Amino acid sequence: MAKSKYEYVKAFEQQANLLPNTFLVVRIDGRGFHHLSSRYNFEKPNDQRALDLMNAAAIGVLKELPDIAIAYGISDEYRSIIGNRTTLSIIGLFAFSALSSIALVVYSIDEKGHINNLYNTAFWALVQKGDLRTTEAEQLLKGTVASQKNEILFSRFGINYNAESEQFKKGSVLYKNYGTQSIVATNKPTANPQEGEDREVAKARRVNEKKRRSKAEITLQYVDIIRDDFWNAHPWLLSDE
């Protein structure tokens, strides 16, 4: 584009600054998911085949990118946490997917997955088992809280939402399992950067650390990551050490 008639486009570019020293979340959302689910006749509200495929793809990403320590999948999207040690060039590996839309955000994981799944479970029960039109189901659920949706499921269809699959309710959590071993930071300066020996030691440490990260065991769980219990049990996931 440089030195061409299209060079004027650069005048419209804007620099986006992200907060320093924060953990970034890459949110990968399904593109054309409605068409895909219709073509392959996905079971609603959750299709086990599709969820297993998403998990398999996410495991492949974690194996390819050692600096991603944890990823969370719910519905048709996956969120991967990137530590502040990682350069943003990592995003380019996601952007080539034709099936996803990409967003880079700074925020914490919330209860969106649970709220949406409870709504969808009640909605599709009303449509598939209650013979309501989609607009009627939407109107019936409008303004309802969780306890009311649970009551609709149990009283009308005998569905105990608490007995539903933990994967459906809580989503899929993939994380690098380093056990109790500490993680050595790869971006800390050496004590005496002027000395060649220290630079070589630091370089070797970074190479060894990258190898260790790439060989880490990837664990898949369907657990609650909103509260502190999970993070207290896996402190290395949000540590740069």
Sequence and secondary structure as in RCSB ss.txt:
>XXXX:A:sequence
MAKSKYEYVKAFEQQANLLPNTFLVVRIDGRGFHHLSSRYNFEKPNDQRALDLMNAAAIGVLKELPDIAIAYGIS
DEYRSIIGNRTTLSIIGLFAFSALSSIALVVYSIDEKGHINNLYNTAFWALVQKGDLRTTEAEQLLKGTVASQKN
EILFSRFGINYNAESEQFKKGSVLYKNYGTQSIVATNKPTANPQEGEDREVAKARRVNEKKRRSKAEITLQYVDI
IRDDFWNAHPWLLSDE
>XXXX:A:secstr
 TTSTTGGGGGG       TT  EEEEEEESSHHHHHHHTT  SS  HHHHHHHHHHHHHHHHH TTEEEEEEET
TEEEEEE TTS GGGGHHHHT TTEEEEEE     SHHHHHHHHHHHHHHHHHTS   HHHHHHHHTT  HHHHH
HHHHHHH   GGGS HHHHH EEEEEE TT     SS   S TTSHHHHHHHHHHHHHHHHHHHTSEEEEE    
SSHHHHHH GGGG   
